[in-house]
Amino acid sequence: MVNIAANSPGEEGRRDTGVAITSKQRPQTPVEGTTWTNPTNNLTEIFFNGQWSELQITNSLLAANNLSDILSASTARTNLGLGTIATQNADSVSFTGRVRLGGMVSKSALYTLTASDCTVLATAGVGGFTLTLPAANTTSNLIIIEKVDAGVGVITVARAGSDTIHGATSITLTAQYDRCVLLSDGAGLWLRLV
């Protein structure tokens, strides 16, 4: 049986959440993640994947180690929800499945997009209205705008300040499901991809 008592962090035993395992022997049926300090050599061990391993507290989980200092970097990436993205070259990242680029909003009246808007579903109705893009130099951004209704109104997509949209000051979406996909160059220009 394991005796549990509150101990200060400098004493032998378990160091997490202020609880120490005061037994002189390792716990026989520990839960995953239990730590125990061996009183013979003063080294801390952790129970992980069914075995006890020495824990290097002085240099564990340092950013520079890139998860190499844990028992299973692959398991850690999975537990953190990183999948394979954490192992890819930063200059050539490949995505599979769904990628959320930003927020989706629905608009039916005059609106100026923010840097967090990614997809705008616009209902023009009879009169139509203008959507104004955020400044292209605030961030490199991808924006999708679609006219979702069959109304006769026109959606005008206008630039901010002196920006241009492929050399123009605005573009129009007239028919239902007309869309534009715009990419900012981060320096005053919106490129229309679709």
N, C-alpha and C positions, 0 to 999 in steps of 0.2 A: 504494500500500500504506500502511496506517495503522500507525504505530509506537505501541505501548502501553507505558507506563511508570508506575510508582507515583509519584504527586505529592501534595503536601499540598493540602487543599481550597482554599487561596488562589491556586493557580497556574492557568494557562490550561487549558482542556480540559474533559473529561468529569468531572462532579462526583459521580457516583453510585458507591457502594461503594469509594471511594478509588482509582479508576482514572481516569487522564486521557488524553484523546486529544491527543497532542502535535503533530499535524500543523498547519501554518499554514492549511490549507484544510479546509473541511467534508468529512467522510467521504462518499465517493461512494455506498456501498451500506450505509447504517446499518440497524440493527435498530430496530423500533418502540420508542420511549421513550429512544433515545440522546440525550444532551445534549452540547453542544459550546459552548465559549466562544470567541466571535469575538475574536481578538487585536487587531483594528483598533479596535473600539469597546467591548470588554470586556463585551458583552452575551451572556447565555447563551441558546441556542436549543435547542429540542427537536424531534426528528423524530417526527411523529405523523400518521397517515393519509396517508402518502406525501409529506409536505412539512415543511419547516423553519419553525418559528414562534418568535418571541421569547418567552422565558419570564420572567415577572416574579417572580423569586424572593422579593422582599421582601414581596409580598402574595398569593402563590399559596396556594390551598387553605385560605383562612381560613374558619372556620365562618360568619362574617357574610356572606360572598360567596355562600353557598348554591349552590356549584358553578358560579357564573357566570364564574369566573376560569379555567376550563379550556376547551379547544378545543371539546368537545362535552359539555354537561351531560347530554343525553339518553343518550349512550353511557356516561357515568360511572354514571348511575342504573341502566342495564341491567347493567353490569359489577358493580355492588354488589348486584344482585338486588332493587332497590327498585321497579322497575316504575313505575306511576303513583302509588303511595302517597305518594311524596315531593313531588308537585305538588298534592296535595289540601289543602283547608282542614282544619285540625286539629279543628274543631268539627263537621265533617260528612264523615267518612271512609266511603267506599264500598268494599266488598270483593267480589271475584268469585273463583270457584274455591274451594279449600279453605283454611280458616283454622284453625291450631292454637292453641287457647286455653290449653292447659296439659297436665299429665300425665294419663295414663290408668292406673288401677290396678285389679286384681281382688282382691276380698276375700271371705273365707268365715268370718270371725270378727270379734269386737269390734274396732273401729278408730276412731281420731279422725283426721279429715281434716286435711291441712296446707294452707297457702296455695297450694302448687304443684299440689295435686290439682284436676283439672277434671272428669274422668269416672271414676265408680266403677262397676264391674261387680260386683254382689253376688250370691253364691251362698248362699242361705239354708239349704239342706238341710232336715233335719227340725226342728231346734230353733230356727232363726232367730238373729238377733243384732242389735246396735245399732251404727249408724254415727253418730258425733257430729260435727257441723259445726264448722268453725273459728269463732272469734269474728267476728261480722259487722262489727265496727268495726275489724278489723285491715286490711282492704282491701276495695275494691269488687271483687266476684268473682262468677263464674258457675260453678255446679256442676251436673253432671248425674249422677243416681244411677239405676241400673236394676237390677231384680231379674231375673237372667238364667236362673234355673233354675225347674223346675216343682215343686220340693219344697214341702211344706206349711208350712215355716218362714216366718216373717214378717220382713221387713227394717224395723226401726224407725230412722227418721232423727230424731235428737234435736238440740236446740239446745245451744249452748255458753253456760254461765253464765245470765244473765237475758235472753238474746236471745229473740226470738219468730220463729215461722215462720207468717206471716200470722195472728198473734195466738195461735197454739197453741205448745205446748212440744215437740211432735213430730208426725210423720206416719208412716204405715205403708204399705208396699208389700207386697201379699199375693199377687198372681197373677204368673205368668211374664210378663216384659216390662213390668210396671208400672214407671213411671219418674216422677221429679220433676226439674224444671229449676228451680233456685233462684238468685236474684240477690240479692246483698247490697247494702244501701243504704249500707254503710260506717259505720253508726251504731247497730247493734243490732237490725236487722230483716232477715229473709230473706223475700223475696217469692217465692211459688211461681208460676212462669210456666206450667208444664205439670204 
